[in-house]
Amino acid sequence: MAFFSGESRGTPLVDSEMSEAMRRRLSEVIGVGWSVLAVALAMLLFSYDVNDPSHFSATPAPPSNWLGRIGAILADPLMRSMGIASWGLVFFLGVWGLRFLLHRGEGRLTRRAPMLLPAMLLGMVFASTHAPWDSWQLSAGPGLGGFIGDTVVVSLIGLVPLAPNQTLQLLSLGTGIGTAFFAGAALGVTRPEAVAILRWLWTSLSIALRLAWLNLRIWTADALAR
């Protein structure tokens, strides 16, 4: 009767606990969606074939891309323009998808997302400072950083009053550090998380070095015993 008498006027239809539960479910749905996009993007990039039909390659052959013709059409401009730095989009979607799923800092997205642009640009330039490997499919076209990375590197080499090799080394060092910094910011990494990641990397490196040293001692002992 309180409802009809007006005594419940101003009472929210959804209490705080229900509102928080709905917020968490929505966050998890977003996390699932972003994770699916990350997996799909990883699939089309991993199965990229320069000979697949796309806007840059007209061929009657069926596409070998795992996502079919759509995957081939999307993968080709990504690889040509950004090179291996296009994998940064996979990490961005995947990490934030997990953050939304696990409720680990998803509220930082709006503040950190703008950092993706400098991270991607620096990543392209960093990749372009390295020579492509033998199996690089775009050997006749752009390098590891795509057209964007190659253009920036060539422009900077012409502007910096140093030898090309010295300029490449400085660019590689500077853009490598910058890529790591802005990528961490774009992925929402906080100082405690960064410390935990560095501690894990240090522990893993220490274990690997110990194992390598142990194997070297065993190999040396066996060689001396022969």
C-alpha positions in Angstrom: 0.0 0.0 0.0 3.0 2.3 0.5 3.4 2.4 -3.3 -0.1 3.7 -3.9 0.0 6.1 -1.0 3.1 7.8 -2.4 5.3 6.8 0.6 7.8 5.1 -1.7 8.2 8.3 -3.8 12.0 8.8 -4.6 12.9 5.1 -3.9 15.1 3.9 -6.7 13.8 1.1 -8.8 17.3 -0.7 -8.6 19.2 -0.7 -5.4 23.0 -0.2 -5.2 23.8 -3.9 -5.0 21.7 -4.7 -8.1 23.2 -1.7 -9.9 26.7 -2.9 -9.1 25.8 -6.5 -10.2 24.5 -5.1 -13.5 27.6 -3.0 -14.0 29.8 -6.1 -13.5 27.8 -8.2 -15.9 28.0 -5.5 -18.5 31.7 -5.2 -18.0 32.1 -8.9 -18.5 30.1 -8.8 -21.7 32.3 -6.0 -23.0 35.3 -8.1 -22.0 34.1 -11.1 -23.9 33.4 -9.0 -27.0 36.9 -7.4 -26.9 38.6 -10.8 -26.3 36.7 -12.3 -29.3 37.9 -9.3 -31.5 41.4 -9.8 -30.3 41.4 -13.5 -31.2 39.8 -12.8 -34.6 42.4 -10.1 -35.3 45.2 -12.4 -34.2 43.9 -15.1 -36.5 43.7 -12.9 -39.6 47.2 -11.4 -39.0 48.8 -14.8 -38.2 47.4 -16.4 -41.4 48.3 -13.4 -43.6 49.4 -14.3 -47.1 50.5 -11.5 -49.4 49.2 -13.5 -52.3 45.6 -13.6 -51.0 43.0 -11.6 -52.9 42.8 -8.0 -51.5 42.7 -4.4 -52.6 46.5 -4.7 -53.4 46.4 -8.1 -55.0 43.9 -9.3 -57.6 43.9 -13.0 -58.0 41.3 -15.7 -58.7 42.8 -18.0 -56.2 40.8 -18.7 -53.0 42.2 -16.9 -49.9 44.3 -18.9 -47.4 43.5 -16.5 -44.6 41.7 -18.3 -41.7 38.9 -15.7 -41.8 38.5 -16.1 -45.6 38.2 -13.2 -48.0 37.2 -10.7 -45.3 40.3 -11.6 -43.3 42.5 -11.3 -46.3 41.1 -7.9 -47.2 41.6 -6.6 -43.7 45.0 -8.1 -43.1 46.7 -6.8 -46.2 46.4 -3.0 -45.5 47.2 -3.5 -41.9 50.4 -5.3 -42.6 51.4 -3.0 -45.4 50.7 0.2 -43.5 51.8 -0.8 -39.9 53.8 -4.0 -40.4 54.3 -6.1 -37.3 53.2 -3.2 -35.2 49.6 -4.1 -36.1 49.9 -6.8 -33.5 49.7 -4.0 -31.0 46.0 -3.8 -31.7 45.7 -7.5 -30.7 47.4 -6.9 -27.4 45.3 -3.7 -26.8 42.0 -5.5 -27.3 43.1 -8.7 -25.6 44.5 -7.0 -22.4 41.6 -4.7 -22.0 39.2 -7.6 -22.7 40.8 -9.5 -19.8 40.7 -6.4 -17.6 36.9 -6.1 -18.2 36.4 -9.8 -17.7 38.4 -9.9 -14.4 37.4 -6.4 -13.2 41.1 -5.3 -13.0 41.3 -1.6 -13.7 38.7 -1.4 -16.5 37.8 2.1 -15.3 41.2 3.3 -16.5 40.3 2.7 -20.2 39.1 6.2 -21.0 42.3 7.8 -19.6 44.7 5.3 -21.0 43.3 4.6 -24.5 44.7 7.8 -26.1 48.2 6.5 -25.3 47.6 3.8 -28.0 48.3 6.2 -30.9 51.9 7.2 -29.8 52.6 3.6 -28.8 51.6 2.3 -32.3 53.5 5.0 -34.1 56.7 4.5 -32.1 56.3 0.7 -32.5 56.1 1.2 -36.3 59.3 3.3 -36.3 61.0 0.9 -34.0 60.2 -2.1 -36.3 61.4 -0.2 -39.3 64.8 0.3 -37.8 65.4 -3.4 -38.1 66.1 -5.4 -41.2 63.2 -7.8 -42.3 63.8 -11.5 -41.8 64.1 -13.8 -44.8 60.5 -15.0 -44.5 59.1 -11.5 -44.5 56.3 -11.7 -47.1 56.5 -8.0 -48.1 60.2 -8.2 -49.0 59.5 -6.2 -52.2 57.5 -3.6 -50.4 57.6 -2.0 -46.9 59.7 -3.2 -44.1 58.8 -4.5 -40.6 57.2 -1.2 -39.7 55.1 -0.9 -42.8 54.8 2.2 -45.0 54.2 4.5 -42.1 57.3 3.3 -40.1 59.5 3.4 -43.2 58.4 6.9 -44.2 59.2 8.3 -40.7 62.5 6.6 -40.5 63.6 7.8 -44.0 62.5 11.3 -43.1 64.4 11.3 -39.8 67.6 10.0 -41.4 67.5 12.9 -43.8 67.0 15.4 -41.0 69.4 14.1 -38.3 73.0 15.3 -39.0 74.5 11.9 -38.3 75.6 8.9 -40.3 72.6 6.7 -41.3 73.8 3.8 -39.1 74.2 6.0 -36.1 70.7 7.5 -36.7 69.2 4.1 -37.0 70.8 3.0 -33.7 69.6 6.1 -31.9 66.1 5.7 -33.4 65.9 2.0 -32.4 67.0 2.7 -28.8 64.7 5.8 -28.4 61.6 4.4 -30.0 62.1 1.0 -28.3 62.0 2.7 -24.9 59.2 5.0 -26.0 57.2 2.1 -27.3 57.5 0.2 -24.0 56.5 3.2 -22.0 53.4 4.2 -24.1 52.4 0.6 -24.6 52.3 0.1 -20.8 50.3 3.2 -20.4 47.9 2.3 -23.1 47.4 -1.2 -21.6 46.5 0.4 -18.2 49.6 -0.8 -16.4 50.0 0.7 -13.0 53.2 1.1 -11.0 52.6 -2.0 -8.8 51.7 -4.0 -11.9 54.9 -2.8 -13.6 57.0 -3.8 -10.6 55.3 -7.2 -10.5 56.0 -7.7 -14.3 59.6 -6.7 -13.9 60.1 -8.9 -10.9 58.6 -11.8 -12.8 60.9 -11.1 -15.8 63.9 -10.9 -13.5 63.0 -14.2 -11.8 62.5 -15.9 -15.2 65.8 -14.5 -16.5 67.6 -15.7 -13.4 66.2 -19.2 -13.7 67.1 -19.3 -17.4 70.7 -18.2 -16.7 71.1 -20.8 -13.9 69.8 -23.5 -16.2 72.2 -22.4 -19.0 75.1 -22.3 -16.6 74.2 -25.7 -15.2 74.0 -27.2 -18.8 77.3 -25.5 -19.7 79.0 -27.1 -16.6 77.5 -30.5 -17.5 78.6 -30.2 -21.1 82.1 -29.1 -20.0 82.4 -32.0 -17.6 81.4 -34.5 -20.3 83.8 -33.0 -22.8 86.7 -33.2 -20.3 85.8 -36.8 -19.3 86.1 -38.0 -22.9 
